[in-house]
Amino acid sequence: MKIAEVREMSVADLRDRIEVEKNNLDTMKFNHAVSPLEDTSKIAKTRRDIARMMTVLAEKESKQN
């Protein structure tokens, strides 16, 4: 997910999307532990996407206060 896409999202959408992506990451990690994933870089990409979304969320919340 590109940073421009993340910045366009509302605070509520960001919170929801972060929760979904965290659950997706947990599922991928579990599946990888059971049987290796074909593309292990998906785990790192998802982790980075979550970090991007959390950073933008923190920026938006600090501007609201």
Gaussian input, Z-matrix of N, CA and C with variables (Angstrom, degrees):
# hf/3-21g

backbone

0 1
 N
 C     1     B1
 C     2     B2     1     A1
 N     3     B3     2     A2     1     D1
 C     4     B4     3     A3     2     D2
 C     5     B5     4     A4     3     D3
 N     6     B6     5     A5     4     D4
 C     7     B7     6     A6     5     D5
 C     8     B8     7     A7     6     D6
 N     9     B9     8     A8     7     D7
 C    10    B10     9     A9     8     D8
 C    11    B11    10    A10     9     D9
 N    12    B12    11    A11    10    D10
 C    13    B13    12    A12    11    D11
 C    14    B14    13    A13    12    D12
 N    15    B15    14    A14    13    D13
 C    16    B16    15    A15    14    D14
 C    17    B17    16    A16    15    D15
 N    18    B18    17    A17    16    D16
 C    19    B19    18    A18    17    D17
 C    20    B20    19    A19    18    D18
 N    21    B21    20    A20    19    D19
 C    22    B22    21    A21    20    D20
 C    23    B23    22    A22    21    D21
 N    24    B24    23    A23    22    D22
 C    25    B25    24    A24    23    D23
 C    26    B26    25    A25    24    D24
 N    27    B27    26    A26    25    D25
 C    28    B28    27    A27    26    D26
 C    29    B29    28    A28    27    D27
 N    30    B30    29    A29    28    D28
 C    31    B31    30    A30    29    D29
 C    32    B32    31    A31    30    D30
 N    33    B33    32    A32    31    D31
 C    34    B34    33    A33    32    D32
 C    35    B35    34    A34    33    D33
 N    36    B36    35    A35    34    D34
 C    37    B37    36    A36    35    D35
 C    38    B38    37    A37    36    D36
 N    39    B39    38    A38    37    D37
 C    40    B40    39    A39    38    D38
 C    41    B41    40    A40    39    D39
 N    42    B42    41    A41    40    D40
 C    43    B43    42    A42    41    D41
 C    44    B44    43    A43    42    D42
 N    45    B45    44    A44    43    D43
 C    46    B46    45    A45    44    D44
 C    47    B47    46    A46    45    D45
 N    48    B48    47    A47    46    D46
 C    49    B49    48    A48    47    D47
 C    50    B50    49    A49    48    D48
 N    51    B51    50    A50    49    D49
 C    52    B52    51    A51    50    D50
 C    53    B53    52    A52    51    D51
 N    54    B54    53    A53    52    D52
 C    55    B55    54    A54    53    D53
 C    56    B56    55    A55    54    D54
 N    57    B57    56    A56    55    D55
 C    58    B58    57    A57    56    D56
 C    59    B59    58    A58    57    D57
 N    60    B60    59    A59    58    D58
 C    61    B61    60    A60    59    D59
 C    62    B62    61    A61    60    D60
 N    63    B63    62    A62    61    D61
 C    64    B64    63    A63    62    D62
 C    65    B65    64    A64    63    D63
 N    66    B66    65    A65    64    D64
 C    67    B67    66    A66    65    D65
 C    68    B68    67    A67    66    D66
 N    69    B69    68    A68    67    D67
 C    70    B70    69    A69    68    D68
 C    71    B71    70    A70    69    D69
 N    72    B72    71    A71    70    D70
 C    73    B73    72    A72    71    D71
 C    74    B74    73    A73    72    D72
 N    75    B75    74    A74    73    D73
 C    76    B76    75    A75    74    D74
 C    77    B77    76    A76    75    D75
 N    78    B78    77    A77    76    D76
 C    79    B79    78    A78    77    D77
 C    80    B80    79    A79    78    D78
 N    81    B81    80    A80    79    D79
 C    82    B82    81    A81    80    D80
 C    83    B83    82    A82    81    D81
 N    84    B84    83    A83    82    D82
 C    85    B85    84    A84    83    D83
 C    86    B86    85    A85    84    D84
 N    87    B87    86    A86    85    D85
 C    88    B88    87    A87    86    D86
 C    89    B89    88    A88    87    D87
 N    90    B90    89    A89    88    D88
 C    91    B91    90    A90    89    D89
 C    92    B92    91    A91    90    D90
 N    93    B93    92    A92    91    D91
 C    94    B94    93    A93    92    D92
 C    95    B95    94    A94    93    D93
 N    96    B96    95    A95    94    D94
 C    97    B97    96    A96    95    D95
 C    98    B98    97    A97    96    D96
 N    99    B99    98    A98    97    D97
 C   100   B100    99    A99    98    D98
 C   101   B101   100   A100    99    D99
 N   102   B102   101   A101   100   D100
 C   103   B103   102   A102   101   D101
 C   104   B104   103   A103   102   D102
 N   105   B105   104   A104   103   D103
 C   106   B106   105   A105   104   D104
 C   107   B107   106   A106   105   D105
 N   108   B108   107   A107   106   D106
 C   109   B109   108   A108   107   D107
 C   110   B110   109   A109   108   D108
 N   111   B111   110   A110   109   D109
 C   112   B112   111   A111   110   D110
 C   113   B113   112   A112   111   D111
 N   114   B114   113   A113   112   D112
 C   115   B115   114   A114   113   D113
 C   116   B116   115   A115   114   D114
 N   117   B117   116   A116   115   D115
 C   118   B118   117   A117   116   D116
 C   119   B119   118   A118   117   D117
 N   120   B120   119   A119   118   D118
 C   121   B121   120   A120   119   D119
 C   122   B122   121   A121   120   D120
 N   123   B123   122   A122   121   D121
 C   124   B124   123   A123   122   D122
 C   125   B125   124   A124   123   D123
 N   126   B126   125   A125   124   D124
 C   127   B127   126   A126   125   D125
 C   128   B128   127   A127   126   D126
 N   129   B129   128   A128   127   D127
 C   130   B130   129   A129   128   D128
 C   131   B131   130   A130   129   D129
 N   132   B132   131   A131   130   D130
 C   133   B133   132   A132   131   D131
 C   134   B134   133   A133   132   D132
 N   135   B135   134   A134   133   D133
 C   136   B136   135   A135   134   D134
 C   137   B137   136   A136   135   D135
 N   138   B138   137   A137   136   D136
 C   139   B139   138   A138   137   D137
 C   140   B140   139   A139   138   D138
 N   141   B141   140   A140   139   D139
 C   142   B142   141   A141   140   D140
 C   143   B143   142   A142   141   D141
 N   144   B144   143   A143   142   D142
 C   145   B145   144   A144   143   D143
 C   146   B146   145   A145   144   D144
 N   147   B147   146   A146   145   D145
 C   148   B148   147   A147   146   D146
 C   149   B149   148   A148   147   D147
 N   150   B150   149   A149   148   D148
 C   151   B151   150   A150   149   D149
 C   152   B152   151   A151   150   D150
 N   153   B153   152   A152   151   D151
 C   154   B154   153   A153   152   D152
 C   155   B155   154   A154   153   D153
 N   156   B156   155   A155   154   D154
 C   157   B157   156   A156   155   D155
 C   158   B158   157   A157   156   D156
 N   159   B159   158   A158   157   D157
 C   160   B160   159   A159   158   D158
 C   161   B161   160   A160   159   D159
 N   162   B162   161   A161   160   D160
 C   163   B163   162   A162   161   D161
 C   164   B164   163   A163   162   D162
 N   165   B165   164   A164   163   D163
 C   166   B166   165   A165   164   D164
 C   167   B167   166   A166   165   D165
 N   168   B168   167   A167   166   D166
 C   169   B169   168   A168   167   D167
 C   170   B170   169   A169   168   D168
 N   171   B171   170   A170   169   D169
 C   172   B172   171   A171   170   D170
 C   173   B173   172   A172   171   D171
 N   174   B174   173   A173   172   D172
 C   175   B175   174   A174   173   D173
 C   176   B176   175   A175   174   D174
 N   177   B177   176   A176   175   D175
 C   178   B178   177   A177   176   D176
 C   179   B179   178   A178   177   D177
 N   180   B180   179   A179   178   D178
 C   181   B181   180   A180   179   D179
 C   182   B182   181   A181   180   D180
 N   183   B183   182   A182   181   D181
 C   184   B184   183   A183   182   D182
 C   185   B185   184   A184   183   D183
 N   186   B186   185   A185   184   D184
 C   187   B187   186   A186   185   D185
 C   188   B188   187   A187   186   D186
 N   189   B189   188   A188   187   D187
 C   190   B190   189   A189   188   D188
 C   191   B191   190   A190   189   D189
 N   192   B192   191   A191   190   D190
 C   193   B193   192   A192   191   D191
 C   194   B194   193   A193   192   D192

   B1=1.4444
   B2=1.5309
   B3=1.2925
   B4=1.4586
   B5=1.5201
   B6=1.3305
   B7=1.4542
   B8=1.5276
   B9=1.3275
   B10=1.4626
   B11=1.5260
   B12=1.3326
   B13=1.4616
   B14=1.5212
   B15=1.3180
   B16=1.4636
   B17=1.5215
   B18=1.3194
   B19=1.4711
   B20=1.5247
   B21=1.3272
   B22=1.4596
   B23=1.5217
   B24=1.3170
   B25=1.4621
   B26=1.5262
   B27=1.3281
   B28=1.4614
   B29=1.5292
   B30=1.3163
   B31=1.4615
   B32=1.5293
   B33=1.3196
   B34=1.4681
   B35=1.5289
   B36=1.3342
   B37=1.4641
   B38=1.5197
   B39=1.3333
   B40=1.4604
   B41=1.5227
   B42=1.3167
   B43=1.4740
   B44=1.5246
   B45=1.3192
   B46=1.4669
   B47=1.5233
   B48=1.3186
   B49=1.4645
   B50=1.5261
   B51=1.3402
   B52=1.4694
   B53=1.5196
   B54=1.3145
   B55=1.4682
   B56=1.5247
   B57=1.3173
   B58=1.4612
   B59=1.5307
   B60=1.3232
   B61=1.4619
   B62=1.5272
   B63=1.3311
   B64=1.4651
   B65=1.5284
   B66=1.3274
   B67=1.4667
   B68=1.5246
   B69=1.3264
   B70=1.4572
   B71=1.5303
   B72=1.3264
   B73=1.4641
   B74=1.5233
   B75=1.3263
   B76=1.4706
   B77=1.5249
   B78=1.3281
   B79=1.4621
   B80=1.5307
   B81=1.3392
   B82=1.4693
   B83=1.5245
   B84=1.3255
   B85=1.4640
   B86=1.5248
   B87=1.3231
   B88=1.4591
   B89=1.5198
   B90=1.3294
   B91=1.4622
   B92=1.5241
   B93=1.3177
   B94=1.4603
   B95=1.5300
   B96=1.3202
   B97=1.4613
   B98=1.5276
   B99=1.3180
   B100=1.4633
   B101=1.5289
   B102=1.3169
   B103=1.4646
   B104=1.5190
   B105=1.3211
   B106=1.4680
   B107=1.5297
   B108=1.3155
   B109=1.4594
   B110=1.5192
   B111=1.3193
   B112=1.4650
   B113=1.5194
   B114=1.3198
   B115=1.4615
   B116=1.5257
   B117=1.3177
   B118=1.4666
   B119=1.5266
   B120=1.3241
   B121=1.4641
   B122=1.5315
   B123=1.3319
   B124=1.4696
   B125=1.5235
   B126=1.3207
   B127=1.4621
   B128=1.5242
   B129=1.3105
   B130=1.4659
   B131=1.5302
   B132=1.3249
   B133=1.4663
   B134=1.5286
   B135=1.3141
   B136=1.4652
   B137=1.5221
   B138=1.3308
   B139=1.4576
   B140=1.5285
   B141=1.3167
   B142=1.4686
   B143=1.5250
   B144=1.3312
   B145=1.4648
   B146=1.5186
   B147=1.3246
   B148=1.4598
   B149=1.5281
   B150=1.3233
   B151=1.4612
   B152=1.5237
   B153=1.3316
   B154=1.4661
   B155=1.5211
   B156=1.3268
   B157=1.4633
   B158=1.5220
   B159=1.3262
   B160=1.4617
   B161=1.5299
   B162=1.3203
   B163=1.4551
   B164=1.5229
   B165=1.3201
   B166=1.4640
   B167=1.5248
   B168=1.3152
   B169=1.4623
   B170=1.5254
   B171=1.3264
   B172=1.4548
   B173=1.5376
   B174=1.3299
   B175=1.4600
   B176=1.5217
   B177=1.3349
   B178=1.4613
   B179=1.5260
   B180=1.3265
   B181=1.4591
   B182=1.5262
   B183=1.3385
   B184=1.4579
   B185=1.5324
   B186=1.3303
   B187=1.4721
   B188=1.5194
   B189=1.3320
   B190=1.4645
   B191=1.5226
   B192=1.3226
   B193=1.4729
   B194=1.4752
   A1=108.44
   A2=115.80
   A3=121.61
   A4=110.37
   A5=116.26
   A6=121.20
   A7=110.97
   A8=117.78
   A9=120.51
   A10=110.92
   A11=116.98
   A12=121.07
   A13=110.48
   A14=116.27
   A15=120.90
   A16=110.29
   A17=117.04
   A18=121.04
   A19=112.11
   A20=118.78
   A21=122.00
   A22=112.52
   A23=117.68
   A24=121.54
   A25=110.80
   A26=116.00
   A27=120.45
   A28=109.35
   A29=116.03
   A30=121.35
   A31=110.53
   A32=116.77
   A33=120.38
   A34=111.01
   A35=116.26
   A36=120.19
   A37=110.86
   A38=116.69
   A39=120.24
   A40=111.03
   A41=115.95
   A42=119.66
   A43=110.80
   A44=116.14
   A45=120.14
   A46=111.19
   A47=116.40
   A48=120.90
   A49=110.90
   A50=117.44
   A51=120.87
   A52=109.61
   A53=116.63
   A54=120.46
   A55=110.95
   A56=116.68
   A57=121.43
   A58=110.40
   A59=116.59
   A60=120.66
   A61=111.74
   A62=117.80
   A63=120.32
   A64=110.39
   A65=116.09
   A66=119.66
   A67=110.48
   A68=116.74
   A69=121.77
   A70=110.64
   A71=116.87
   A72=121.37
   A73=110.95
   A74=116.62
   A75=120.00
   A76=111.14
   A77=115.90
   A78=120.63
   A79=110.95
   A80=115.71
   A81=119.14
   A82=111.04
   A83=117.37
   A84=120.67
   A85=110.72
   A86=115.89
   A87=120.01
   A88=110.81
   A89=116.57
   A90=120.74
   A91=111.28
   A92=116.71
   A93=120.59
   A94=110.85
   A95=117.13
   A96=120.40
   A97=110.62
   A98=117.05
   A99=121.55
   A100=110.62
   A101=115.96
   A102=120.50
   A103=107.60
   A104=118.20
   A105=121.34
   A106=112.94
   A107=114.78
   A108=120.96
   A109=109.48
   A110=116.14
   A111=120.06
   A112=110.62
   A113=116.62
   A114=121.52
   A115=108.94
   A116=116.21
   A117=119.97
   A118=112.23
   A119=118.16
   A120=119.82
   A121=111.56
   A122=117.24
   A123=120.48
   A124=110.86
   A125=117.36
   A126=121.13
   A127=109.52
   A128=117.03
   A129=121.28
   A130=111.31
   A131=117.26
   A132=121.04
   A133=110.57
   A134=116.62
   A135=120.47
   A136=110.34
   A137=116.16
   A138=120.42
   A139=110.77
   A140=116.86
   A141=121.14
   A142=111.59
   A143=116.62
   A144=119.85
   A145=110.82
   A146=116.78
   A147=120.77
   A148=109.65
   A149=116.78
   A150=120.74
   A151=111.35
   A152=116.92
   A153=120.88
   A154=110.60
   A155=115.54
   A156=119.64
   A157=111.34
   A158=116.94
   A159=120.09
   A160=111.07
   A161=117.50
   A162=121.18
   A163=110.93
   A164=116.76
   A165=120.56
   A166=110.20
   A167=117.18
   A168=120.72
   A169=110.85
   A170=117.33
   A171=121.59
   A172=110.66
   A173=117.01
   A174=120.98
   A175=111.09
   A176=116.04
   A177=119.89
   A178=111.18
   A179=117.39
   A180=120.22
   A181=111.53
   A182=117.25
   A183=119.36
   A184=111.29
   A185=116.55
   A186=119.73
   A187=111.18
   A188=117.27
   A189=120.28
   A190=111.18
   A191=117.44
   A192=120.37
   A193=111.82
   D1=132.30
   D2=-179.03
   D3=-79.10
   D4=152.06
   D5=-179.10
   D6=-64.04
   D7=-32.62
   D8=178.17
   D9=-63.18
   D10=-38.61
   D11=177.82
   D12=-65.59
   D13=-39.43
   D14=-178.66
   D15=-67.23
   D16=-42.07
   D17=-178.36
   D18=-65.22
   D19=-25.50
   D20=179.68
   D21=-77.21
   D22=-17.54
   D23=-176.15
   D24=-76.21
   D25=150.45
   D26=176.59
   D27=-79.30
   D28=168.83
   D29=-178.55
   D30=-61.99
   D31=-43.62
   D32=-179.79
   D33=-64.83
   D34=-41.33
   D35=177.94
   D36=-63.51
   D37=-39.91
   D38=178.93
   D39=-62.29
   D40=-45.64
   D41=179.82
   D42=-59.70
   D43=-45.25
   D44=179.63
   D45=-63.64
   D46=-44.99
   D47=-177.34
   D48=-66.18
   D49=-37.82
   D50=177.89
   D51=-61.91
   D52=-43.42
   D53=179.86
   D54=-62.49
   D55=-43.98
   D56=179.45
   D57=-62.67
   D58=-45.39
   D59=-178.19
   D60=-67.42
   D61=-35.01
   D62=176.55
   D63=-64.11
   D64=-42.71
   D65=177.55
   D66=-64.07
   D67=-40.45
   D68=177.83
   D69=-62.21
   D70=-41.63
   D71=179.22
   D72=-64.09
   D73=-43.76
   D74=177.99
   D75=-60.36
   D76=-42.16
   D77=179.15
   D78=-63.56
   D79=-43.76
   D80=179.34
   D81=-63.12
   D82=-41.88
   D83=179.85
   D84=-63.28
   D85=-42.24
   D86=179.09
   D87=-64.01
   D88=-46.78
   D89=179.50
   D90=-62.56
   D91=-36.22
   D92=179.28
   D93=-68.60
   D94=-33.38
   D95=178.57
   D96=-69.57
   D97=-34.29
   D98=-179.01
   D99=-77.61
   D100=-52.54
   D101=176.44
   D102=-143.39
   D103=131.06
   D104=-173.82
   D105=-55.89
   D106=139.38
   D107=176.29
   D108=-74.71
   D109=153.06
   D110=176.91
   D111=-68.59
   D112=-42.10
   D113=-178.42
   D114=-119.22
   D115=93.44
   D116=-176.54
   D117=-73.00
   D118=-13.10
   D119=178.92
   D120=-69.26
   D121=-16.18
   D122=177.91
   D123=-61.57
   D124=-33.63
   D125=179.20
   D126=-63.63
   D127=-48.89
   D128=-179.95
   D129=-64.75
   D130=-40.16
   D131=179.49
   D132=-63.42
   D133=-41.88
   D134=179.52
   D135=-65.70
   D136=-41.37
   D137=178.66
   D138=-61.12
   D139=-42.13
   D140=179.00
   D141=-67.27
   D142=-38.60
   D143=177.22
   D144=-62.01
   D145=-41.77
   D146=178.42
   D147=-62.14
   D148=-43.53
   D149=179.47
   D150=-62.24
   D151=-41.75
   D152=177.52
   D153=-60.19
   D154=-47.11
   D155=-178.29
   D156=-64.42
   D157=-39.50
   D158=179.60
   D159=-67.08
   D160=-36.22
   D161=178.07
   D162=-65.41
   D163=-46.78
   D164=179.49
   D165=-65.27
   D166=-38.85
   D167=177.46
   D168=-60.53
   D169=-44.62
   D170=179.14
   D171=-63.00
   D172=-39.48
   D173=177.62
   D174=-62.80
   D175=-46.09
   D176=-178.33
   D177=-66.48
   D178=-39.10
   D179=179.99
   D180=-68.45
   D181=-35.44
   D182=179.14
   D183=-70.58
   D184=-30.92
   D185=177.43
   D186=-71.40
   D187=-29.92
   D188=-179.21
   D189=-71.45
   D190=-28.64
   D191=-177.04
   D192=-85.31

